Amino acid sequence: MFDDTTEITAFRKTLKQVVKDLETVTDISIGSFKSTVLEQFDRYSYEGEDEVVGFETWEDISQNGKYQLMVRINHEDAYIFTIFVVVQDGLITVEKVL
């Protein structure tokens, strides 16, 4: 009745879903935050480009405090995401994304 060889198509993620997914990130260690951000962009692309860039512009976030971190897809016309985060005791929580 069911065919186990059926491929399931993964649909492209929308901009709105990327923002929503980023805003659910709470209490992530500083060391794994970059990979967590990359995971939230999985299946999102802009005009065929899906490489996430901007990490090299991030300031040092090892101290407690509030930070604004920017990332975007590697395309000149792609949106720039500003991720507002709070660092407390080595853990990062995303407050909002613009």
N, C-alpha and C positions, 0 to 999 in steps of 0.2 A: 504494500500500500504506500509506504513512504520510501523514497529513494535516498539513501545515505550519501550519494555522490552529488547531491544538489548543492551548488555554490550559493552562498548568501552574499549579496552585494552590500558592502558598507557604503552608505551614502555620505556625501560630503557634509561636514559640520558647518553650521552657519556662524556668522560673526556673533550673533546674539547668544548662541550656545557656548562659544568660547568664553565670552564675558561671564556668563552664568557659571560655567565650570571653574573659572579662575576664582570667582567670588566664594566658592565653597571650600577653598583651601584654608585649613586651620591647623595650627600646632604642628607644622612641618619643620624638621631640623634645617638649619642653615645649609648644611652640606648637601641635602637632597632637594633643596628648593628649585634650583635650575632645572633638574630633570622632571620635577613635578610640573613646572610651567610648560616644558616641552610636551609632556603627556597631555596637557589640557588643549594643546593646539593640534593633537592628532586628528587627522582627517579634514583639517581646515587648509584651504589654499586660496591664493589670490592670483587669478589669471594663470593658473597652472604651477605657480611657485609655492612651495611649502616650507622652505628653510626659514626657521625662526632666528632672528639676529637681534643684537642690541645688548647682549649680556656683558660685552666688553666695556660698556659705558656705565655699568652699575658701580655705585660707590661702595665702600666697605660697609657691610651690614652686620658686622660681628658684634656691635654694641647694642644694648637696649635702646629703643627709640622708634620713631616713625620715619619711613622712607618712601620715596617715589621712584619706582623702577620702570624703565621703558623697554618695550620689546615690540617687534613688528616682523612681518613676513618680508623676506629679502626681495622687495619689488619697490621701485621708486614711487609708485602711486598707492601703496598699501597703507592701511590705517596704522597709526602708532598707538599702541596700548600703554597707558600709564597705570601701573599697578601700585596702589597705595597699601603699604604693609606696615605692620607693627611687629617689632622684634622684642621678645621678652624671654629672658633666660635661655637663649639659644634656639628658641622656637619662633617661627614666622606664621603670622595670621594675615590673610588678605582682608583689608577693610572694604575696598571698592576698586573697581576698574573703570577707567574712562578711555 
